[in-house]
């Protein structure tokens, strides 16, 4: 009986210790003097991108710098080319958080914690006008899009892979690893259709002069892509603090995103 009681006591002690450690998540960042943030090393303006000199820019960077100034710590960006790596870096303790145009999905919530969404976007298609015209034939436009069965390019490391399978079950998925591969298909006229969110599609079209002549954007109005900050599951103070910072900056963020749509 005493032995059993001792084991229960140890279990409670361990649980209490784990909770106490979790409660120090924000203090630990302050103690180390730096905030390690996983970011996507690709062009996703106005969220995060690189300027002509290779330096990061965007409202997410401005927000992160404001957070670090508030805490009195240094911002340390940890770039990666894949969305899936953002979550894994947080989950494995390689980053304190991830903020880079990251979708909050049920699958990812099982791995890490998220703040409240600071952006809600629609999914969109980038379509090759000529190729789609030939494939569509005499079919109704809306019906053709909803039952699209042609090649559909999608980033296999993003949440859009599952969304492509959900919304376009008849499409022939062409899986790519990053935006560079999408751009290569686009510039060599081998891209028929590409699924992403509405801001990413618009940004992609703006980067290529004359792309509107050959491509068009179709926004899927009945879809929602919620963007949020990811952090370790045992970081309640960091989560609450980031939510508070987002609330203070929400009007600015909304205006920037609205202008980018």
C-alpha positions in Angstrom: 0.0 0.0 0.0 2.8 2.4 0.9 4.7 1.4 -2.2 1.6 2.2 -4.3 1.1 5.6 -2.5 4.8 6.4 -3.2 4.3 5.8 -6.9 1.2 8.0 -7.0 3.1 10.7 -5.2 6.0 10.6 -7.7 3.5 10.7 -10.6 1.8 13.8 -9.1 5.2 15.4 -8.4 6.3 14.7 -12.0 3.0 16.2 -13.4 3.3 19.3 -11.2 6.9 19.7 -12.3 6.0 19.5 -15.9 3.2 22.0 -15.5 5.6 24.4 -13.7 8.1 24.1 -16.5 5.4 24.8 -19.0 4.4 27.9 -17.0 7.9 29.3 -17.5 7.8 29.2 -21.3 7.8 32.9 -21.8 10.3 33.6 -19.0 12.7 31.1 -20.7 12.8 33.1 -23.9 13.5 36.2 -21.8 16.2 34.4 -19.8 18.0 33.2 -23.0 17.8 36.7 -24.4 16.6 35.6 -27.9 13.4 34.5 -29.7 14.0 31.7 -32.2 11.4 31.9 -35.0 11.0 29.4 -37.8 10.1 31.3 -41.1 9.5 30.2 -44.7 12.2 31.3 -47.0 10.0 32.1 -50.0 8.1 35.0 -51.4 4.7 35.4 -49.6 4.1 39.2 -49.4 2.7 41.0 -47.5 3.4 38.3 -44.9 7.1 37.6 -45.3 9.5 37.9 -48.3 13.0 38.9 -49.2 13.9 42.3 -50.7 16.3 42.8 -53.6 19.2 42.6 -51.1 18.1 39.3 -49.7 16.8 40.7 -46.4 13.5 39.6 -44.9 10.6 42.0 -45.0 6.9 42.0 -44.4 4.3 42.7 -41.6 5.1 39.4 -39.9 8.7 40.5 -39.5 7.6 43.9 -38.2 5.3 42.1 -35.7 8.0 39.7 -34.5 10.5 42.6 -34.1 7.9 44.5 -32.0 7.4 41.4 -29.8 11.2 41.1 -29.3 11.5 44.8 -28.4 8.7 44.4 -25.9 10.5 41.5 -24.3 14.0 43.0 -24.6 15.3 40.0 -26.5 17.0 39.5 -29.9 15.1 38.1 -32.9 16.7 35.0 -34.5 15.1 33.9 -37.8 15.5 30.3 -38.7 14.5 29.9 -42.4 13.3 26.8 -44.1 11.7 26.1 -47.6 8.9 23.8 -46.5 5.7 24.5 -44.5 5.9 21.1 -42.9 9.4 22.0 -41.5 8.0 25.0 -39.7 5.8 22.8 -37.5 8.5 20.2 -37.0 11.0 22.8 -35.9 8.6 24.0 -33.2 7.7 20.5 -32.2 11.3 19.4 -31.9 12.4 22.5 -29.9 14.5 23.9 -32.7 12.4 27.1 -32.7 10.3 28.9 -30.0 7.6 29.6 -32.5 6.8 29.7 -36.2 5.2 32.7 -37.9 5.3 32.6 -41.7 1.9 32.5 -43.4 1.2 29.2 -41.6 -2.2 27.6 -41.8 -3.8 26.4 -38.6 -5.2 22.9 -39.4 -6.7 20.1 -37.3 -3.7 17.9 -38.1 -1.2 20.6 -37.0 -3.1 21.3 -33.8 -2.3 17.7 -32.8 1.4 18.5 -33.0 1.7 22.1 -31.7 -0.3 24.9 -30.2 -1.6 27.9 -32.2 -2.6 31.5 -31.5 -5.9 32.9 -32.6 -5.9 33.4 -36.4 -4.6 36.8 -37.4 -5.8 36.3 -41.1 -8.6 34.4 -42.8 -8.0 33.9 -46.5 -9.8 32.0 -49.3 -8.2 29.3 -51.4 -7.6 30.2 -55.0 -6.6 28.6 -58.3 -4.1 30.0 -60.8 -5.3 28.8 -64.2 -3.6 28.8 -67.6 -6.2 30.5 -69.8 -5.5 28.8 -73.0 -5.1 25.3 -71.6 -8.3 25.6 -69.5 -10.2 26.9 -72.5 -9.3 23.9 -74.5 -10.0 21.4 -71.7 -13.3 23.0 -70.7 -14.9 22.9 -74.1 -18.6 23.7 -73.9 -19.0 22.8 -70.2 -20.4 25.4 -67.7 -17.6 27.4 -66.1 -18.6 26.9 -62.5 -19.4 23.3 -62.9 -16.1 22.7 -64.7 -14.1 24.3 -61.9 -16.0 22.3 -59.2 -15.5 19.1 -61.0 -12.0 19.8 -62.3 -10.3 16.6 -63.4 -7.1 18.0 -65.0 -3.6 18.4 -63.7 -3.4 20.4 -60.4 -0.1 21.6 -59.0 0.1 21.7 -55.2 2.8 22.1 -52.6 3.0 18.7 -51.0 4.5 20.1 -47.8 1.7 22.6 -47.3 -1.8 22.2 -45.9 -3.1 22.7 -49.4 -2.4 19.1 -50.4 -5.2 17.9 -48.1 -7.4 20.7 -49.4 -6.7 19.7 -53.0 -7.7 16.1 -52.3 -10.8 17.3 -50.5 -12.1 19.9 -53.0 -10.8 18.4 -56.2 -11.0 14.6 -55.8 -10.9 14.0 -59.6 -7.9 16.2 -60.3 -4.5 14.7 -61.2 -2.3 16.1 -58.5 1.2 17.3 -59.5 3.1 17.5 -56.2 5.9 20.1 -55.9 8.3 20.8 -53.0 8.5 24.6 -53.1 7.4 27.8 -54.8 10.5 27.7 -57.1 9.2 24.6 -58.7 5.8 26.3 -59.2 7.5 29.3 -60.8 9.5 27.1 -63.1 6.3 25.3 -64.4 4.7 28.7 -64.8 7.5 30.4 -66.8 8.0 27.3 -69.1 4.2 27.2 -69.8 3.8 23.8 -68.3 1.4 24.9 -65.5 -2.3 24.2 -66.2 -3.7 24.8 -62.7 -2.2 25.6 -59.2 -3.9 25.7 -55.8 -2.8 28.1 -53.1 -4.4 30.9 -51.1 -5.6 34.1 -52.7 -2.7 36.3 -51.6 0.0 33.9 -52.7 -1.7 33.6 -56.2 -1.9 37.3 -56.5 1.8 37.8 -55.4 2.9 35.1 -57.9 1.1 36.9 -60.8 2.5 40.3 -59.8 6.1 38.9 -59.9 5.7 38.0 -63.6 5.1 40.8 -66.1 2.3 40.0 -68.5 1.1 36.9 -66.5 -2.5 38.2 -66.5 -2.6 37.7 -70.2 -1.8 34.0 -69.9 -3.2 33.2 -66.4 -6.2 34.0 -64.3 -7.0 33.8 -60.6 -10.2 32.1 -59.4 -11.0 32.6 -55.8 -12.9 29.8 -54.0 -15.2 31.9 -51.9 -16.6 29.1 -49.8 -13.2 28.0 -48.4 -11.3 29.4 -45.4 -7.6 29.3 -44.7 -6.9 30.5 -41.2 -3.3 31.8 -40.6 -1.8 31.7 -37.1 1.4 31.5 -35.0 2.6 28.1 -33.9 4.4 27.3 -30.6 5.1 24.3 -28.4 2.0 22.7 -26.9 3.3 23.3 -23.4 3.7 27.1 -23.8 0.5 28.6 -22.3 2.1 31.9 -21.3 3.7 32.4 -24.6 0.4 31.6 -26.4 -1.6 34.1 -24.2 1.0 36.8 -24.6 1.2 36.4 -28.4 -2.6 36.6 -28.6 -2.5 39.8 -26.6 0.1 41.3 -29.0 -1.9 40.2 -32.0 -5.0 41.9 -30.6 -3.1 45.2 -30.2 -1.9 45.0 -33.8 -5.0 43.5 -35.4 -6.3 46.7 -37.0 -2.9 47.2 -38.7 -2.7 43.6 -39.9 -6.2 43.6 -41.2 -5.6 46.8 -43.2 -2.4 45.4 -44.8 -4.0 42.1 -45.7 -7.1 43.8 -47.1 -4.9 45.9 -49.4 -3.1 42.7 -50.6 -6.3 40.9 -51.7 
